[in-house]
Amino acid sequence: MHLLDSLEQRKLVKRIKSKADRRSHALHLTAQGETALTKFKRLADEHERHVEEKIGKANRERLLQILGCFT
């Protein structure tokens, strides 16, 4: 919950009580959260391109295979 509290305090998400279940909340991105998510996706794409430039497409794909073993 600490992570959600932090995101909510930074106005990136908001919790909306469920109409069907009083114990439950839906989590929604705010406009500020949408902007941050767009920025993070752009940065992730830039990082992926940078990695591929450094190690090549085949090695990047192999690296992703290896890292996938950890999940």
OpenMM code with the backbone's topology and positions (N, CA, C; nanometers):
from openmm import Vec3, app, unit

residues = "MET HIS LEU LEU ASP SER LEU GLU GLN ARG LYS LEU VAL LYS ARG ILE LYS SER LYS ALA ASP ARG ARG SER HIS ALA LEU HIS LEU THR ALA GLN GLY GLU THR ALA LEU THR LYS PHE LYS ARG LEU ALA ASP GLU HIS GLU ARG HIS VAL GLU GLU LYS ILE GLY LYS ALA ASN ARG GLU ARG LEU LEU GLN ILE LEU GLY CYS PHE THR".split()
positions = [
    Vec3(0.0819, -0.1197, 0.0000),
    Vec3(0.0000, 0.0000, 0.0000),
    Vec3(0.0864, 0.1263, 0.0000),
    Vec3(0.2084, 0.1150, 0.0505),
    Vec3(0.2941, 0.2324, 0.0547),
    Vec3(0.3168, 0.2897, -0.0847),
    Vec3(0.3355, 0.2019, -0.1821),
    Vec3(0.3569, 0.2465, -0.3197),
    Vec3(0.2340, 0.3214, -0.3706),
    Vec3(0.1157, 0.2654, -0.3485),
    Vec3(-0.0064, 0.3329, -0.3932),
    Vec3(-0.0271, 0.4652, -0.3216),
    Vec3(0.0009, 0.4674, -0.1924),
    Vec3(-0.0102, 0.5931, -0.1173),
    Vec3(0.0828, 0.6982, -0.1759),
    Vec3(0.2039, 0.6580, -0.2090),
    Vec3(0.3013, 0.7505, -0.2662),
    Vec3(0.2543, 0.8032, -0.4017),
    Vec3(0.2053, 0.7135, -0.4865),
    Vec3(0.1546, 0.7566, -0.6174),
    Vec3(0.0360, 0.8507, -0.6027),
    Vec3(-0.0478, 0.8225, -0.5050),
    Vec3(-0.1645, 0.9074, -0.4812),
    Vec3(-0.1220, 1.0444, -0.4272),
    Vec3(-0.0265, 1.0475, -0.3376),
    Vec3(0.0221, 1.1749, -0.2828),
    Vec3(0.0852, 1.2614, -0.3910),
    Vec3(0.1482, 1.1942, -0.4899),
    Vec3(0.2110, 1.2682, -0.5996),
    Vec3(0.1112, 1.3008, -0.7113),
    Vec3(-0.0157, 1.2683, -0.6852),
    Vec3(-0.1267, 1.2969, -0.7764),
    Vec3(-0.1119, 1.2288, -0.9124),
    Vec3(-0.0528, 1.1081, -0.9102),
    Vec3(-0.0384, 1.0304, -1.0334),
    Vec3(-0.1545, 0.9326, -1.0517),
    Vec3(-0.2145, 0.8910, -0.9397),
    Vec3(-0.3304, 0.8024, -0.9441),
    Vec3(-0.4336, 0.8505, -0.8431),
    Vec3(-0.5560, 0.8028, -0.8625),
    Vec3(-0.6593, 0.8279, -0.7617),
    Vec3(-0.7380, 0.7000, -0.7417),
    Vec3(-0.7830, 0.6804, -0.6204),
    Vec3(-0.8630, 0.5634, -0.5869),
    Vec3(-1.0095, 0.6058, -0.5883),
    Vec3(-1.0897, 0.5246, -0.6534),
    Vec3(-1.2331, 0.5514, -0.6587),
    Vec3(-1.3045, 0.4310, -0.5990),
    Vec3(-1.3894, 0.4570, -0.5014),
    Vec3(-1.4615, 0.3484, -0.4345),
    Vec3(-1.5525, 0.2775, -0.5337),
    Vec3(-1.5554, 0.1466, -0.5206),
    Vec3(-1.6414, 0.0645, -0.6045),
    Vec3(-1.7871, 0.0830, -0.5628),
    Vec3(-1.8747, 0.0960, -0.6601),
    Vec3(-2.0173, 0.1052, -0.6302),
    Vec3(-2.0735, -0.0312, -0.5926),
    Vec3(-2.0108, -0.1369, -0.6438),
    Vec3(-2.0596, -0.2721, -0.6199),
    Vec3(-2.0091, -0.3313, -0.4884),
    Vec3(-1.8896, -0.2904, -0.4451),
    Vec3(-1.8288, -0.3499, -0.3259),
    Vec3(-1.7618, -0.2394, -0.2456),
    Vec3(-1.8169, -0.2062, -0.1304),
    Vec3(-1.7647, -0.0958, -0.0490),
    Vec3(-1.6210, -0.1179, -0.0023),
    Vec3(-1.5761, -0.2445, -0.0001),
    Vec3(-1.4403, -0.2757, 0.0462),
    Vec3(-1.3361, -0.2530, -0.0621),
    Vec3(-1.3800, -0.2316, -0.1834),
    Vec3(-1.2910, -0.2299, -0.2988),
    Vec3(-1.2777, -0.0896, -0.3577),
    Vec3(-1.1619, -0.0630, -0.4172),
    Vec3(-1.1357, 0.0629, -0.4871),
    Vec3(-1.0807, 0.0322, -0.6263),
    Vec3(-1.1151, 0.1153, -0.7204),
    Vec3(-1.0549, 0.1083, -0.8530),
    Vec3(-0.9437, 0.2124, -0.8568),
    Vec3(-0.8370, 0.1801, -0.9248),
    Vec3(-0.7232, 0.2704, -0.9348),
    Vec3(-0.7232, 0.3316, -1.0739),
    Vec3(-0.7192, 0.4649, -1.0801),
    Vec3(-0.7237, 0.5369, -1.2077),
    Vec3(-0.6050, 0.6314, -1.2182),
    Vec3(-0.5470, 0.6386, -1.3375),
    Vec3(-0.4428, 0.7379, -1.3618),
    Vec3(-0.5057, 0.8758, -1.3713),
    Vec3(-0.4415, 0.9729, -1.3130),
    Vec3(-0.4841, 1.1116, -1.3287),
    Vec3(-0.4233, 1.1647, -1.4589),
    Vec3(-0.4595, 1.2861, -1.4970),
    Vec3(-0.3991, 1.3483, -1.6147),
    Vec3(-0.2477, 1.3584, -1.5954),
    Vec3(-0.2067, 1.3930, -1.4752),
    Vec3(-0.0635, 1.4012, -1.4432),
    Vec3(0.0011, 1.2626, -1.4528),
    Vec3(-0.0714, 1.1600, -1.4112),
    Vec3(-0.0220, 1.0240, -1.4212),
    Vec3(-0.0090, 0.9790, -1.5660),
    Vec3(-0.1046, 1.0167, -1.6489),
    Vec3(-0.0981, 0.9847, -1.7922),
    Vec3(0.0239, 1.0497, -1.8557),
    Vec3(0.0501, 1.1741, -1.8205),
    Vec3(0.1666, 1.2451, -1.8732),
    Vec3(0.2950, 1.1753, -1.8304),
    Vec3(0.3027, 1.1374, -1.7032),
    Vec3(0.4221, 1.0684, -1.6527),
    Vec3(0.4396, 0.9335, -1.7223),
    Vec3(0.3305, 0.8604, -1.7420),
    Vec3(0.3383, 0.7307, -1.8082),
    Vec3(0.3885, 0.7455, -1.9517),
    Vec3(0.3401, 0.8458, -2.0224),
    Vec3(0.3864, 0.8721, -2.1587),
    Vec3(0.5360, 0.9005, -2.1597),
    Vec3(0.5824, 0.9797, -2.0639),
    Vec3(0.7250, 1.0119, -2.0538),
    Vec3(0.8069, 0.8858, -2.0248),
    Vec3(0.7582, 0.8024, -1.9310),
    Vec3(0.8310, 0.6806, -1.8954),
    Vec3(0.8384, 0.5840, -2.0130),
    Vec3(0.7297, 0.5733, -2.0896),
    Vec3(0.7308, 0.4858, -2.2074),
    Vec3(0.8315, 0.5350, -2.3105),
    Vec3(0.8367, 0.6668, -2.3302),
    Vec3(0.9329, 0.7240, -2.4247),
    Vec3(1.0755, 0.6951, -2.3791),
    Vec3(1.1027, 0.7137, -2.2502),
    Vec3(1.2359, 0.6865, -2.1969),
    Vec3(1.2722, 0.5391, -2.2094),
    Vec3(1.1766, 0.4504, -2.1863),
    Vec3(1.2016, 0.3068, -2.1997),
    Vec3(1.2334, 0.2722, -2.3451),
    Vec3(1.1589, 0.3306, -2.4387),
    Vec3(1.1866, 0.3069, -2.5811),
    Vec3(1.3258, 0.3555, -2.6198),
    Vec3(1.3629, 0.4735, -2.5703),
    Vec3(1.4972, 0.5267, -2.5979),
    Vec3(1.6046, 0.4336, -2.5424),
    Vec3(1.5816, 0.3829, -2.4232),
    Vec3(1.6768, 0.2917, -2.3601),
    Vec3(1.6901, 0.1635, -2.4423),
    Vec3(1.5774, 0.1083, -2.4866),
    Vec3(1.5806, -0.0134, -2.5680),
    Vec3(1.6597, 0.0096, -2.6966),
    Vec3(1.6399, 0.1239, -2.7611),
    Vec3(1.7152, 0.1547, -2.8828),
    Vec3(1.8643, 0.1676, -2.8529),
    Vec3(1.8973, 0.2305, -2.7417),
    Vec3(2.0372, 0.2479, -2.7022),
    Vec3(2.1038, 0.1120, -2.6786),
    Vec3(2.0360, 0.0235, -2.6085),
    Vec3(2.0902, -0.1099, -2.5821),
    Vec3(2.1137, -0.1832, -2.7141),
    Vec3(2.0150, -0.1758, -2.8038),
    Vec3(2.0292, -0.2444, -2.9328),
    Vec3(2.1446, -0.1871, -3.0145),
    Vec3(2.1637, -0.0555, -3.0074),
    Vec3(2.2776, 0.0059, -3.0777),
    Vec3(2.4101, -0.0470, -3.0238),
    Vec3(2.4177, -0.0679, -2.8941),
    Vec3(2.5424, -0.1112, -2.8296),
    Vec3(2.5725, -0.2591, -2.8517),
    Vec3(2.4699, -0.3451, -2.8421),
    Vec3(2.4972, -0.4892, -2.8455),
    Vec3(2.4381, -0.5593, -2.9675),
    Vec3(2.3621, -0.4903, -3.0487),
    Vec3(2.3028, -0.5506, -3.1678),
    Vec3(2.1689, -0.6164, -3.1383),
    Vec3(2.0899, -0.6320, -3.2434),
    Vec3(1.9545, -0.6854, -3.2283),
    Vec3(1.9551, -0.8296, -3.1763),
    Vec3(2.0390, -0.9151, -3.2330),
    Vec3(2.0414, -1.0565, -3.1920),
    Vec3(2.0815, -1.0706, -3.0447),
    Vec3(2.1837, -0.9946, -3.0031),
    Vec3(2.2268, -1.0019, -2.8626),
    Vec3(2.1223, -0.9430, -2.7687),
    Vec3(2.0517, -0.8398, -2.8130),
    Vec3(1.9449, -0.7808, -2.7314),
    Vec3(1.8350, -0.8850, -2.7114),
    Vec3(1.7974, -0.9548, -2.8184),
    Vec3(1.6940, -1.0574, -2.8071),
    Vec3(1.7392, -1.1696, -2.7145),
    Vec3(1.8660, -1.2077, -2.7242),
    Vec3(1.9203, -1.3120, -2.6354),
    Vec3(1.9199, -1.2643, -2.4904),
    Vec3(1.9589, -1.1402, -2.4692),
    Vec3(1.9566, -1.0829, -2.3341),
    Vec3(1.8149, -1.0870, -2.2762),
    Vec3(1.7161, -1.0530, -2.3556),
    Vec3(1.5779, -1.0569, -2.3088),
    Vec3(1.5362, -1.2006, -2.2743),
    Vec3(1.5825, -1.2981, -2.3522),
    Vec3(1.5559, -1.4376, -2.3206),
    Vec3(1.6154, -1.4752, -2.1862),
    Vec3(1.7398, -1.4365, -2.1656),
    Vec3(1.8082, -1.4689, -2.0393),
    Vec3(1.7378, -1.4031, -1.9228),
    Vec3(1.7063, -1.2755, -1.9363),
    Vec3(1.6378, -1.2043, -1.8271),
    Vec3(1.4997, -1.2609, -1.8018),
    Vec3(1.4348, -1.3109, -1.9072),
    Vec3(1.3034, -1.3718, -1.8911),
    Vec3(1.3047, -1.4954, -1.8032),
    Vec3(1.4193, -1.5584, -1.7904),
    Vec3(1.4320, -1.6760, -1.7043),
    Vec3(1.4162, -1.6413, -1.5565),
    Vec3(1.4310, -1.5154, -1.5217),
    Vec3(1.4230, -1.4740, -1.3821),
    Vec3(1.2805, -1.4487, -1.3359),
    Vec3(1.1852, -1.4550, -1.4274),
    Vec3(1.0465, -1.4287, -1.3883),
    Vec3(0.9673, -1.5545, -1.3720),
] * unit.nanometer
topology = app.Topology()
chain = topology.addChain("A")
for resn in residues:
    res = topology.addResidue(resn, chain)
    for name in ("N", "CA", "C"):
        topology.addAtom(name, app.Element.getBySymbol(name[0]), res)
